[in-house]
Amino acid sequence: MQNHLVLTASVEREEVLRYTPAGLPVLEMWLRHHSKQNEAGFERDVTCEIQAVLIGKQAPLHAGKLAGNTVALTGFLSQRSLKNPRLVLHIEHVEFVKG
Amino acid sequence: MQNHLVLTASVEREEVLRYTPAGLPVLEMWLRHHSKQNEAGFERDVTCEIQAVLIGKQAPLHAGKLAGNTVALTGFLSQRSLKNPRLVLHIEHVEFVKG
């Protein structure tokens, strides 16, 4: 079952790096995406804000360095928790986008 | 700016086909995705529900035929409206998944 998102976005806000009880590093952030997309032969303005989380050894490497930057991300979508259906992007790969 | 989602999901609910004031056909639906994904070296259960919309000439072709089926979709994410930040998948391509 495929679940793969490729997104370029600006990091609007970055939380402080935290650790799970099992000691896994977790970096949460808020992303804002804006682009023009083609749909049914028309070009439309597309905007979305989405929460994202980077879990594991990449997290400390990026902590404190993402806010205010534009990044290219890949990852999968999951609901926040069993009781909270809000969608969160679980980041698998992150790269800075110049300019 | 990239914004591309590849998702396999079951169509939980499908709205009746409608038309915009400009005459564009619109098919709205609710999707449910469930899979196992790898994150930080662990396999985790991933679930998400997302609203999706198919706009344009594909819409009448699929109207009334998607509910209850598993489909493979590609498209982009947009917030529902200026005032409603809920994420909606704008479908660019849909295929039935057998079994």
N, CA and C atoms of all chains as a GROMACS GRO file, in nm:
protein
  594
    1MET      N    1   0.085  -0.119   0.000
    1MET     CA    2   0.000   0.000   0.000
    1MET      C    3   0.090   0.125   0.000
    2GLN      N    4   0.081   0.202  -0.107
    2GLN     CA    5   0.172   0.317  -0.120
    2GLN      C    6   0.125   0.437  -0.040
    3ASN      N    7   0.223   0.508   0.013
    3ASN     CA    8   0.194   0.630   0.091
    3ASN      C    9   0.321   0.713   0.088
    4HIS      N   10   0.335   0.795  -0.017
    4HIS     CA   11   0.461   0.867  -0.037
    4HIS      C   12   0.431   1.008  -0.084
    5LEU      N   13   0.482   1.106  -0.004
    5LEU     CA   14   0.461   1.247  -0.037
    5LEU      C   15   0.596   1.312  -0.066
    6VAL      N   16   0.600   1.387  -0.176
    6VAL     CA   17   0.717   1.469  -0.209
    6VAL      C   18   0.670   1.614  -0.200
    7LEU      N   19   0.730   1.694  -0.113
    7LEU     CA   20   0.680   1.829  -0.086
    7LEU      C   21   0.795   1.927  -0.067
    8THR      N   22   0.783   2.042  -0.134
    8THR     CA   23   0.875   2.153  -0.107
    8THR      C   24   0.797   2.253  -0.022
    9ALA      N   25   0.855   2.298   0.088
    9ALA     CA   26   0.781   2.385   0.178
    9ALA      C   27   0.877   2.471   0.260
   10SER      N   28   0.822   2.578   0.318
   10SER     CA   29   0.905   2.657   0.410
   10SER      C   30   0.872   2.610   0.552
   11VAL      N   31   0.975   2.605   0.635
   11VAL     CA   32   0.956   2.562   0.774
   11VAL      C   33   0.916   2.686   0.854
   12GLU      N   34   0.790   2.695   0.889
   12GLU     CA   35   0.737   2.812   0.956
   12GLU      C   36   0.778   2.814   1.103
   13ARG      N   37   0.777   2.694   1.163
   13ARG     CA   38   0.807   2.687   1.306
   13ARG      C   39   0.868   2.550   1.338
   14GLU      N   40   0.964   2.550   1.428
   14GLU     CA   41   1.032   2.426   1.464
   14GLU      C   42   1.027   2.412   1.616
   15GLU      N   43   0.984   2.298   1.665
   15GLU     CA   44   0.980   2.275   1.810
   15GLU      C   45   1.120   2.238   1.858
   16VAL      N   46   1.137   2.243   1.989
   16VAL     CA   47   1.265   2.201   2.048
   16VAL      C   48   1.278   2.050   2.034
   17LEU      N   49   1.398   2.005   2.005
   17LEU     CA   50   1.424   1.861   1.994
   17LEU      C   51   1.386   1.792   2.124
   18ARG      N   52   1.311   1.682   2.112
   18ARG     CA   53   1.276   1.607   2.234
   18ARG      C   54   1.307   1.460   2.211
   19TYR      N   55   1.295   1.379   2.318
   19TYR     CA   56   1.324   1.235   2.308
   19TYR      C   57   1.204   1.156   2.358
   20THR      N   58   1.175   1.045   2.293
   20THR     CA   59   1.066   0.959   2.340
   20THR      C   60   1.116   0.885   2.465
   21PRO      N   61   1.024   0.827   2.542
   21PRO     CA   62   1.066   0.746   2.658
   21PRO      C   63   1.170   0.639   2.620
   22ALA      N   64   1.163   0.593   2.494
   22ALA     CA   65   1.258   0.488   2.449
   22ALA      C   66   1.389   0.552   2.403
   23GLY      N   67   1.398   0.688   2.412
   23GLY     CA   68   1.525   0.754   2.379
   23GLY      C   69   1.539   0.793   2.233
   24LEU      N   70   1.429   0.784   2.154
   24LEU     CA   71   1.436   0.822   2.014
   24LEU      C   72   1.425   0.974   2.000
   25PRO      N   73   1.515   1.040   1.926
   25PRO     CA   74   1.503   1.185   1.907
   25PRO      C   75   1.388   1.219   1.812
   26VAL      N   76   1.313   1.323   1.846
   26VAL     CA   77   1.194   1.365   1.769
   26VAL      C   78   1.201   1.516   1.746
   27LEU      N   79   1.190   1.557   1.619
   27LEU     CA   80   1.189   1.699   1.585
   27LEU      C   81   1.058   1.731   1.512
   28GLU      N   82   0.971   1.810   1.578
   28GLU     CA   83   0.842   1.845   1.518
   28GLU      C   84   0.850   1.986   1.458
   29MET      N   85   0.774   2.006   1.351
   29MET     CA   86   0.778   2.136   1.286
   29MET      C   87   0.648   2.161   1.211
   30TRP      N   88   0.628   2.288   1.173
   30TRP     CA   89   0.512   2.325   1.091
   30TRP      C   90   0.562   2.375   0.956
   31LEU      N   91   0.502   2.321   0.849
   31LEU     CA   92   0.544   2.355   0.713
   31LEU      C   93   0.434   2.436   0.644
   32ARG      N   94   0.477   2.520   0.551
   32ARG     CA   95   0.381   2.593   0.468
   32ARG      C   96   0.425   2.578   0.323
   33HIS      N   97   0.330   2.528   0.242
   33HIS     CA   98   0.360   2.507   0.100
   33HIS      C   99   0.274   2.601   0.016
   34HIS      N  100   0.335   2.656  -0.089
   34HIS     CA  101   0.258   2.739  -0.183
   34HIS      C  102   0.310   2.710  -0.323
   35SER      N  103   0.220   2.680  -0.414
   35SER     CA  104   0.264   2.656  -0.553
   35SER      C  105   0.146   2.676  -0.648
   36LYS      N  106   0.172   2.665  -0.778
   36LYS     CA  107   0.065   2.663  -0.877
   36LYS      C  108   0.059   2.521  -0.933
   37GLN      N  109  -0.061   2.466  -0.941
   37GLN     CA  110  -0.076   2.330  -0.992
   37GLN      C  111  -0.179   2.332  -1.104
   38ASN      N  112  -0.165   2.237  -1.197
   38ASN     CA  113  -0.264   2.224  -1.305
   38ASN      C  114  -0.373   2.125  -1.263
   39GLU      N  115  -0.497   2.165  -1.286
   39GLU     CA  116  -0.608   2.076  -1.255
   39GLU      C  117  -0.720   2.101  -1.355
   40ALA      N  118  -0.761   1.992  -1.424
   40ALA     CA  119  -0.871   2.000  -1.523
   40ALA      C  120  -0.843   2.112  -1.624
   41GLY      N  121  -0.715   2.125  -1.663
   41GLY     CA  122  -0.680   2.222  -1.767
   41GLY      C  123  -0.665   2.365  -1.717
   42PHE      N  124  -0.679   2.388  -1.587
   42PHE     CA  125  -0.663   2.523  -1.532
   42PHE      C  126  -0.544   2.526  -1.437
   43GLU      N  127  -0.479   2.641  -1.428
   43GLU     CA  128  -0.372   2.655  -1.329
   43GLU      C  129  -0.434   2.715  -1.204
   44ARG      N  130  -0.407   2.656  -1.090
   44ARG     CA  131  -0.467   2.706  -0.966
   44ARG      C  132  -0.359   2.731  -0.861
   45ASP      N  133  -0.384   2.827  -0.775
   45ASP     CA  134  -0.296   2.853  -0.662
   45ASP      C  135  -0.324   2.749  -0.554
   46VAL      N  136  -0.219   2.687  -0.504
   46VAL     CA  137  -0.235   2.583  -0.401
   46VAL      C  138  -0.155   2.623  -0.278
   47THR      N  139  -0.222   2.618  -0.164
   47THR     CA  140  -0.157   2.649  -0.037
   47THR      C  141  -0.192   2.539   0.062
   48CYS      N  142  -0.097   2.497   0.141
   48CYS     CA  143  -0.134   2.407   0.251
   48CYS      C  144  -0.032   2.420   0.364
   49GLU      N  145  -0.083   2.402   0.485
   49GLU     CA  146   0.003   2.398   0.602
   49GLU      C  147  -0.007   2.258   0.660
   50ILE      N  148   0.103   2.203   0.701
   50ILE     CA  149   0.100   2.066   0.751
   50ILE      C  150   0.206   2.051   0.860
   51GLN      N  151   0.169   1.976   0.962
   51GLN     CA  152   0.265   1.944   1.066
   51GLN      C  153   0.353   1.830   1.016
   52ALA      N  154   0.482   1.835   1.055
   52ALA     CA  155   0.574   1.730   1.012
   52ALA      C  156   0.659   1.688   1.131
   53VAL      N  157   0.709   1.564   1.123
   53VAL     CA  158   0.793   1.514   1.231
   53VAL      C  159   0.910   1.435   1.172
   54LEU      N  160   1.027   1.458   1.228
   54LEU     CA  161   1.147   1.386   1.187
   54LEU      C  162   1.192   1.306   1.308
   55ILE      N  163   1.192   1.172   1.293
   55ILE     CA  164   1.221   1.084   1.407
   55ILE      C  165   1.347   1.005   1.375
   56GLY      N  166   1.437   0.993   1.476
   56GLY     CA  167   1.557   0.911   1.456
   56GLY      C  168   1.682   0.997   1.444
   57LYS      N  169   1.790   0.931   1.397
   57LYS     CA  170   1.923   0.995   1.403
   57LYS      C  171   1.933   1.123   1.320
   58GLN      N  172   1.847   1.143   1.220
   58GLN     CA  173   1.851   1.269   1.145
   58GLN      C  174   1.808   1.389   1.230
   59ALA      N  175   1.722   1.362   1.328
   59ALA     CA  176   1.660   1.472   1.403
   59ALA      C  177   1.762   1.565   1.469
   60PRO      N  178   1.858   1.512   1.548
   60PRO     CA  179   1.956   1.603   1.612
   60PRO      C  180   2.041   1.678   1.510
   61LEU      N  181   2.062   1.619   1.392
   61LEU     CA  182   2.147   1.684   1.289
   61LEU      C  183   2.080   1.812   1.238
   62HIS      N  184   1.943   1.812   1.239
   62HIS     CA  185   1.871   1.927   1.180
   62HIS      C  186   1.811   2.021   1.285
   63ALA      N  187   1.815   1.977   1.409
   63ALA     CA  188   1.751   2.056   1.516
   63ALA      C  189   1.806   2.198   1.520
   64GLY      N  190   1.713   2.297   1.520
   64GLY     CA  191   1.751   2.438   1.531
   64GLY      C  192   1.799   2.499   1.400
   65LYS      N  193   1.801   2.422   1.295
   65LYS     CA  194   1.857   2.472   1.166
   65LYS      C  195   1.754   2.484   1.056
   66LEU      N  196   1.628   2.440   1.080
   66LEU     CA  197   1.531   2.433   0.970
   66LEU      C  198   1.440   2.555   0.964
   67ALA      N  199   1.405   2.610   1.078
   67ALA     CA  200   1.308   2.720   1.079
   67ALA      C  201   1.350   2.834   0.986
   68GLY      N  202   1.256   2.881   0.905
   68GLY     CA  203   1.283   2.992   0.815
   68GLY      C  204   1.340   2.950   0.681
   69ASN      N  205   1.373   2.821   0.669
   69ASN     CA  206   1.431   2.772   0.543
   69ASN      C  207   1.327   2.704   0.455
   70THR      N  208   1.360   2.696   0.324
   70THR     CA  209   1.279   2.617   0.232
   70THR      C  210   1.346   2.482   0.216
   71VAL      N  211   1.266   2.377   0.231
   71VAL     CA  212   1.322   2.241   0.226
   71VAL      C  213   1.245   2.152   0.131
   72ALA      N  214   1.314   2.056   0.076
   72ALA     CA  215   1.251   1.953  -0.009
   72ALA      C  216   1.243   1.827   0.077
   73LEU      N  217   1.121   1.774   0.091
   73LEU     CA  218   1.097   1.664   0.183
   73LEU      C  219   1.034   1.546   0.111
   74THR      N  220   1.063   1.427   0.160
   74THR     CA  221   0.985   1.309   0.121
   74THR      C  222   0.945   1.239   0.251
   75GLY      N  223   0.834   1.167   0.243
   75GLY     CA  224   0.790   1.095   0.362
   75GLY      C  225   0.652   1.036   0.342
   76PHE      N  226   0.590   0.994   0.453
   76PHE     CA  227   0.456   0.935   0.444
   76PHE      C  228   0.360   1.010   0.537
   77LEU      N  229   0.232   1.001   0.505
   77LEU     CA  230   0.128   1.069   0.584
   77LEU      C  231   0.071   0.971   0.685
   78SER      N  232   0.051   1.021   0.808
   78SER     CA  233  -0.016   0.941   0.909
   78SER      C  234  -0.106   1.033   0.988
   79GLN      N  235  -0.212   0.975   1.048
   79GLN     CA  236  -0.289   1.061   1.136
   79GLN      C  237  -0.212   1.079   1.266
   80ARG      N  238  -0.235   1.194   1.331
   80ARG     CA  239  -0.154   1.235   1.447
   80ARG      C  240  -0.155   1.127   1.556
   81SER      N  241  -0.274   1.074   1.585
   81SER     CA  242  -0.285   0.966   1.686
   81SER      C  243  -0.416   0.893   1.662
   82LEU      N  244  -0.440   0.789   1.740
   82LEU     CA  245  -0.565   0.713   1.723
   82LEU      C  246  -0.686   0.805   1.734
   83LYS      N  247  -0.676   0.903   1.825
   83LYS     CA  248  -0.793   0.988   1.847
   83LYS      C  249  -0.788   1.119   1.769
   84ASN      N  250  -0.671   1.151   1.711
   84ASN     CA  251  -0.656   1.280   1.642
   84ASN      C  252  -0.629   1.255   1.494
   85PRO      N  253  -0.731   1.277   1.408
   85PRO     CA  254  -0.716   1.241   1.266
   85PRO      C  255  -0.630   1.340   1.186
   86ARG      N  256  -0.582   1.449   1.253
   86ARG     CA  257  -0.505   1.547   1.175
   86ARG      C  258  -0.385   1.479   1.109
   87LEU      N  259  -0.359   1.514   0.982
   87LEU     CA  260  -0.252   1.449   0.906
   87LEU      C  261  -0.116   1.508   0.943
   88VAL      N  262  -0.020   1.422   0.961
   88VAL     CA  263   0.117   1.462   0.990
   88VAL      C  264   0.208   1.396   0.887
   89LEU      N  265   0.302   1.474   0.835
   89LEU     CA  266   0.402   1.418   0.743
   89LEU      C  267   0.518   1.363   0.824
   90HIS      N  268   0.540   1.233   0.813
   90HIS     CA  269   0.658   1.169   0.876
   90HIS      C  270   0.770   1.174   0.773
   91ILE      N  271   0.870   1.254   0.807
   91ILE     CA  272   0.978   1.284   0.710
   91ILE      C  273   1.076   1.168   0.702
   92GLU      N  274   1.104   1.128   0.580
   92GLU     CA  275   1.207   1.026   0.559
   92GLU      C  276   1.336   1.090   0.511
   93HIS      N  277   1.324   1.198   0.431
   93HIS     CA  278   1.443   1.264   0.378
   93HIS      C  279   1.417   1.414   0.370
   94VAL      N  280   1.517   1.493   0.408
   94VAL     CA  281   1.503   1.639   0.402
   94VAL      C  282   1.629   1.700   0.343
   95GLU      N  283   1.608   1.796   0.253
   95GLU     CA  284   1.720   1.868   0.191
   95GLU      C  285   1.687   2.017   0.189
   96PHE      N  286   1.791   2.100   0.209
   96PHE     CA  287   1.769   2.243   0.198
   96PHE      C  288   1.757   2.281   0.051
   97VAL      N  289   1.668   2.377   0.022
   97VAL     CA  290   1.653   2.428  -0.114
   97VAL      C  291   1.711   2.568  -0.115
   98LYS      N  292   1.809   2.592  -0.205
   98LYS     CA  293   1.875   2.724  -0.206
   98LYS      C  294   1.780   2.829  -0.258
   99GLY      N  295   1.801   2.958  -0.213
   99GLY     CA  296   1.732   3.074  -0.272
   99GLY      C  297   1.587   3.084  -0.232
  100MET      N  298   0.815   2.417  -0.703
  100MET     CA  299   0.778   2.370  -0.569
  100MET      C  300   0.698   2.239  -0.582
  101GLN      N  301   0.757   2.132  -0.530
  101GLN     CA  302   0.694   2.000  -0.551
  101GLN      C  303   0.583   1.974  -0.451
  102ASN      N  304   0.480   1.908  -0.499
  102ASN     CA  305   0.365   1.873  -0.414
  102ASN      C  306   0.300   1.753  -0.479
  103HIS      N  307   0.348   1.634  -0.446
  103HIS     CA  308   0.302   1.514  -0.516
  103HIS      C  309   0.286   1.400  -0.418
  104LEU      N  310   0.160   1.347  -0.413
  104LEU     CA  311   0.131   1.236  -0.322
  104LEU      C  312   0.093   1.112  -0.403
  105VAL      N  313   0.151   0.999  -0.365
  105VAL     CA  314   0.114   0.870  -0.423
  105VAL      C  315   0.052   0.790  -0.308
  106LEU      N  316  -0.073   0.749  -0.321
  106LEU     CA  317  -0.144   0.687  -0.209
  106LEU      C  318  -0.233   0.574  -0.258
  107THR      N  319  -0.226   0.461  -0.186
  107THR     CA  320  -0.322   0.353  -0.208
  107THR      C  321  -0.421   0.359  -0.093
  108ALA      N  322  -0.549   0.356  -0.120
  108ALA     CA  323  -0.648   0.373  -0.014
  108ALA      C  324  -0.780   0.308  -0.055
  109SER      N  325  -0.865   0.284   0.047
  109SER     CA  326  -1.000   0.238   0.014
  109SER      C  327  -1.092   0.361   0.014
  110VAL      N  328  -1.187   0.360  -0.078
  110VAL     CA  329  -1.282   0.472  -0.087
  110VAL      C  330  -1.396   0.440   0.010
  111GLU      N  331  -1.398   0.509   0.122
  111GLU     CA  332  -1.497   0.484   0.227
  111GLU      C  333  -1.634   0.540   0.190
  112ARG      N  334  -1.630   0.657   0.127
  112ARG     CA  335  -1.756   0.723   0.094
  112ARG      C  336  -1.737   0.809  -0.030
  113GLU      N  337  -1.838   0.813  -0.114
  113GLU     CA  338  -1.831   0.893  -0.237
  113GLU      C  339  -1.953   0.984  -0.244
  114GLU      N  340  -1.932   1.112  -0.266
  114GLU     CA  341  -2.046   1.204  -0.277
  114GLU      C  342  -2.106   1.192  -0.417
  115VAL      N  343  -2.226   1.248  -0.434
  115VAL     CA  344  -2.289   1.251  -0.565
  115VAL      C  345  -2.212   1.348  -0.654
  116LEU      N  346  -2.196   1.312  -0.780
  116LEU     CA  347  -2.128   1.400  -0.876
  116LEU      C  348  -2.199   1.534  -0.881
  117ARG      N  349  -2.119   1.642  -0.874
  117ARG     CA  350  -2.182   1.775  -0.886
  117ARG      C  351  -2.105   1.858  -0.988
  118TYR      N  352  -2.157   1.976  -1.021
  118TYR     CA  353  -2.091   2.063  -1.119
  118TYR      C  354  -2.070   2.201  -1.059
  119THR      N  355  -1.955   2.262  -1.091
  119THR     CA  356  -1.930   2.398  -1.044
  119THR      C  357  -2.016   2.494  -1.127
  120PRO      N  358  -2.033   2.618  -1.078
  120PRO     CA  359  -2.107   2.717  -1.159
  120PRO      C  360  -2.053   2.728  -1.303
  121ALA      N  361  -1.920   2.700  -1.318
  121ALA     CA  362  -1.859   2.710  -1.452
  121ALA      C  363  -1.880   2.581  -1.531
  122GLY      N  364  -1.950   2.482  -1.468
  122GLY     CA  365  -1.983   2.359  -1.542
  122GLY      C  366  -1.879   2.250  -1.530
  123LEU      N  367  -1.782   2.266  -1.439
  123LEU     CA  368  -1.680   2.162  -1.422
  123LEU      C  369  -1.734   2.049  -1.333
  124PRO      N  370  -1.722   1.923  -1.375
  124PRO     CA  371  -1.768   1.812  -1.290
  124PRO      C  372  -1.674   1.791  -1.171
  125VAL      N  373  -1.732   1.766  -1.054
  125VAL     CA  374  -1.654   1.749  -0.929
  125VAL      C  375  -1.704   1.623  -0.857
  126LEU      N  376  -1.611   1.533  -0.824
  126LEU     CA  377  -1.646   1.412  -0.749
  126LEU      C  378  -1.566   1.411  -0.619
  127GLU      N  379  -1.637   1.428  -0.506
  127GLU     CA  380  -1.567   1.428  -0.376
  127GLU      C  381  -1.582   1.292  -0.310
  128MET      N  382  -1.482   1.256  -0.231
  128MET     CA  383  -1.485   1.125  -0.166
  128MET      C  384  -1.399   1.128  -0.039
  129TRP      N  385  -1.419   1.024   0.044
  129TRP     CA  386  -1.337   1.007   0.164
  129TRP      C  387  -1.256   0.879   0.149
  130LEU      N  388  -1.126   0.891   0.177
  130LEU     CA  389  -1.035   0.778   0.162
  130LEU      C  390  -0.983   0.733   0.298
  131ARG      N  391  -0.953   0.604   0.306
  131ARG     CA  392  -0.891   0.552   0.429
  131ARG      C  393  -0.770   0.468   0.388
  132HIS      N  394  -0.655   0.504   0.444
  132HIS     CA  395  -0.530   0.434   0.411
  132HIS      C  396  -0.480   0.361   0.534
  133HIS      N  397  -0.430   0.240   0.513
  133HIS     CA  398  -0.368   0.166   0.623
  133HIS      C  399  -0.248   0.091   0.567
  134SER      N  400  -0.133   0.106   0.632
  134SER     CA  401  -0.014   0.033   0.584
  134SER      C  402   0.086   0.023   0.697
  135LYS      N  403   0.197  -0.048   0.672
  135LYS     CA  404   0.310  -0.051   0.766
  135LYS      C  405   0.422   0.030   0.699
  136GLN      N  406   0.484   0.118   0.772
  136GLN     CA  407   0.593   0.198   0.717
  136GLN      C  408   0.714   0.185   0.808
  137ASN      N  409   0.833   0.200   0.750
  137ASN     CA  410   0.956   0.199   0.830
  137ASN      C  411   0.993   0.341   0.871
  138GLU      N  412   1.025   0.356   0.999
  138GLU     CA  413   1.065   0.488   1.048
  138GLU      C  414   1.168   0.468   1.159
  139ALA      N  415   1.287   0.530   1.140
  139ALA     CA  416   1.394   0.522   1.240
  139ALA      C  417   1.425   0.377   1.276
  140GLY      N  418   1.421   0.289   1.175
  140GLY     CA  419   1.457   0.149   1.197
  140GLY      C  420   1.346   0.064   1.256
  141PHE      N  421   1.228   0.122   1.277
  141PHE     CA  422   1.116   0.045   1.332
  141PHE      C  423   1.002   0.038   1.229
  142GLU      N  424   0.928  -0.073   1.232
  142GLU     CA  425   0.810  -0.080   1.145
  142GLU      C  426   0.691  -0.030   1.226
  143ARG      N  427   0.612   0.059   1.169
  143ARG     CA  428   0.499   0.113   1.245
  143ARG      C  429   0.370   0.101   1.162
  144ASP      N  430   0.260   0.086   1.232
  144ASP     CA  431   0.129   0.086   1.167
  144ASP      C  432   0.092   0.230   1.136
  145VAL      N  433   0.050   0.253   1.013
  145VAL     CA  434   0.013   0.389   0.971
  145VAL      C  435  -0.132   0.387   0.920
  146THR      N  436  -0.211   0.478   0.973
  146THR     CA  437  -0.350   0.493   0.930
  146THR      C  438  -0.376   0.640   0.901
  147CYS      N  439  -0.448   0.668   0.797
  147CYS     CA  440  -0.493   0.807   0.780
  147CYS      C  441  -0.621   0.810   0.697
  148GLU      N  442  -0.704   0.908   0.728
  148GLU     CA  443  -0.824   0.933   0.650
  148GLU      C  444  -0.808   1.069   0.586
  149ILE      N  445  -0.843   1.081   0.462
  149ILE     CA  446  -0.824   1.208   0.392
  149ILE      C  447  -0.938   1.227   0.292
  150GLN      N  448  -0.983   1.351   0.282
  150GLN     CA  449  -1.082   1.384   0.181
  150GLN      C  450  -1.010   1.401   0.048
  151ALA      N  451  -1.077   1.361  -0.059
  151ALA     CA  452  -1.015   1.374  -0.191
  151ALA      C  453  -1.119   1.427  -0.290
  152VAL      N  454  -1.069   1.491  -0.396
  152VAL     CA  455  -1.160   1.544  -0.497
  152VAL      C  456  -1.103   1.519  -0.636
  153LEU      N  457  -1.191   1.480  -0.726
  153LEU     CA  458  -1.153   1.455  -0.865
  153LEU      C  459  -1.232   1.556  -0.948
  154ILE      N  460  -1.159   1.646  -1.015
  154ILE     CA  461  -1.224   1.755  -1.088
  154ILE      C  462  -1.193   1.739  -1.236
  155GLY      N  463  -1.297   1.760  -1.322
  155GLY     CA  464  -1.273   1.756  -1.466
  155GLY      C  465  -1.331   1.631  -1.530
  156LYS      N  466  -1.288   1.606  -1.656
  156LYS     CA  467  -1.355   1.501  -1.736
  156LYS      C  468  -1.344   1.361  -1.678
  157GLN      N  469  -1.247   1.334  -1.589
  157GLN     CA  470  -1.240   1.201  -1.528
  157GLN      C  471  -1.356   1.176  -1.431
  158ALA      N  472  -1.407   1.286  -1.373
  158ALA     CA  473  -1.505   1.272  -1.264
  158ALA      C  474  -1.629   1.192  -1.305
  159PRO      N  475  -1.696   1.229  -1.418
  159PRO     CA  476  -1.816   1.151  -1.454
  159PRO      C  477  -1.784   1.005  -1.486
  160LEU      N  478  -1.662   0.978  -1.533
  160LEU     CA  479  -1.625   0.840  -1.569
  160LEU      C  480  -1.621   0.750  -1.446
  161HIS      N  481  -1.588   0.811  -1.328
  161HIS     CA  482  -1.571   0.730  -1.206
  161HIS      C  483  -1.689   0.743  -1.110
  162ALA      N  484  -1.777   0.837  -1.137
  162ALA     CA  485  -1.889   0.863  -1.044
  162ALA      C  486  -1.970   0.737  -1.018
  163GLY      N  487  -1.991   0.707  -0.889
  163GLY     CA  488  -2.072   0.593  -0.848
  163GLY      C  489  -2.000   0.461  -0.855
  164LYS      N  490  -1.875   0.461  -0.894
  164LYS     CA  491  -1.802   0.333  -0.913
  164LYS      C  492  -1.687   0.314  -0.815
  165LEU      N  493  -1.656   0.416  -0.732
  165LEU     CA  494  -1.535   0.408  -0.650
  165LEU      C  495  -1.561   0.355  -0.509
  166ALA      N  496  -1.674   0.390  -0.452
  166ALA     CA  497  -1.702   0.355  -0.312
  166ALA      C  498  -1.684   0.206  -0.288
  167GLY      N  499  -1.613   0.172  -0.182
  167GLY     CA  500  -1.592   0.032  -0.145
  167GLY      C  501  -1.474  -0.033  -0.214
  168ASN      N  502  -1.413   0.041  -0.307
  168ASN     CA  503  -1.297  -0.015  -0.379
  168ASN      C  504  -1.164   0.038  -0.324
  169THR      N  505  -1.057  -0.040  -0.353
  169THR     CA  506  -0.923   0.007  -0.322
  169THR      C  507  -0.865   0.068  -0.449
  170VAL      N  508  -0.811   0.187  -0.436
  170VAL     CA  509  -0.760   0.258  -0.553
  170VAL      C  510  -0.618   0.309  -0.530
  171ALA      N  511  -0.545   0.320  -0.638
  171ALA     CA  512  -0.410   0.379  -0.635
  171ALA      C  513  -0.424   0.518  -0.695
  172LEU      N  514  -0.382   0.619  -0.619
  172LEU     CA  515  -0.405   0.758  -0.657
  172LEU      C  516  -0.274   0.835  -0.661
  173THR      N  517  -0.270   0.935  -0.748
  173THR     CA  518  -0.164   1.036  -0.742
  173THR      C  519  -0.234   1.172  -0.747
  174GLY      N  520  -0.168   1.270  -0.688
  174GLY     CA  521  -0.227   1.404  -0.690
  174GLY      C  522  -0.147   1.499  -0.602
  175PHE      N  523  -0.208   1.615  -0.574
  175PHE     CA  524  -0.141   1.713  -0.487
  175PHE      C  525  -0.230   1.750  -0.369
  176LEU      N  526  -0.166   1.797  -0.263
  176LEU     CA  527  -0.238   1.836  -0.141
  176LEU      C  528  -0.268   1.985  -0.144
  177SER      N  529  -0.390   2.020  -0.106
  177SER     CA  530  -0.424   2.161  -0.092
  177SER      C  531  -0.511   2.176   0.031
  178GLN      N  532  -0.509   2.298   0.092
  178GLN     CA  533  -0.605   2.316   0.201
  178GLN      C  534  -0.743   2.333   0.140
  179ARG      N  535  -0.845   2.293   0.215
  179ARG     CA  536  -0.983   2.287   0.165
  179ARG      C  537  -1.026   2.421   0.109
  180SER      N  538  -0.998   2.529   0.182
  180SER     CA  539  -1.034   2.664   0.134
  180SER      C  540  -0.948   2.766   0.209
  181LEU      N  541  -0.962   2.892   0.174
  181LEU     CA  542  -0.882   2.996   0.242
  181LEU      C  543  -0.902   2.990   0.392
  182LYS      N  544  -1.026   2.960   0.433
  182LYS     CA  545  -1.055   2.962   0.577
  182LYS      C  546  -1.049   2.824   0.641
  183ASN      N  547  -1.043   2.717   0.559
  183ASN     CA  548  -1.046   2.581   0.614
  183ASN      C  549  -0.914   2.510   0.581
  184PRO      N  550  -0.825   2.497   0.682
  184PRO     CA  551  -0.692   2.443   0.655
  184PRO      C  552  -0.689   2.291   0.633
  185ARG      N  553  -0.808   2.224   0.646
  185ARG     CA  554  -0.805   2.078   0.632
  185ARG      C  555  -0.746   2.039   0.497
  186LEU      N  556  -0.660   1.937   0.495
  186LEU     CA  557  -0.592   1.896   0.372
  186LEU      C  558  -0.684   1.812   0.286
  187VAL      N  559  -0.685   1.839   0.158
  187VAL     CA  560  -0.763   1.764   0.061
  187VAL      C  561  -0.667   1.718  -0.050
  188LEU      N  562  -0.681   1.591  -0.088
  188LEU     CA  563  -0.601   1.539  -0.200
  188LEU      C  564  -0.673   1.570  -0.330
  189HIS      N  565  -0.613   1.648  -0.416
  189HIS     CA  566  -0.667   1.674  -0.550
  189HIS      C  567  -0.608   1.567  -0.641
  190ILE      N  568  -0.698   1.480  -0.687
  190ILE     CA  569  -0.656   1.361  -0.762
  190ILE      C  570  -0.622   1.398  -0.906
  191GLU      N  571  -0.504   1.349  -0.948
  191GLU     CA  572  -0.467   1.367  -1.088
  191GLU      C  573  -0.487   1.237  -1.165
  192HIS      N  574  -0.465   1.124  -1.096
  192HIS     CA  575  -0.478   0.995  -1.164
  192HIS      C  576  -0.532   0.893  -1.065
  193VAL      N  577  -0.627   0.810  -1.109
  193VAL     CA  578  -0.684   0.706  -1.022
  193VAL      C  579  -0.691   0.574  -1.098
  194GLU      N  580  -0.653   0.469  -1.028
  194GLU     CA  581  -0.660   0.333  -1.086
  194GLU      C  582  -0.716   0.238  -0.982
  195PHE      N  583  -0.797   0.142  -1.026
  195PHE     CA  584  -0.848   0.040  -0.934
  195PHE      C  585  -0.735  -0.056  -0.901
  196VAL      N  586  -0.731  -0.101  -0.775
  196VAL     CA  587  -0.635  -0.203  -0.732
  196VAL      C  588  -0.712  -0.331  -0.709
  197LYS      N  589  -0.670  -0.440  -0.779
  197LYS     CA  590  -0.745  -0.566  -0.766
  197LYS      C  591  -0.724  -0.627  -0.628
  198GLY      N  592  -0.823  -0.706  -0.580
  198GLY     CA  593  -0.810  -0.789  -0.461
  198GLY      C  594  -0.815  -0.711  -0.332
   0.00000   0.00000   0.00000
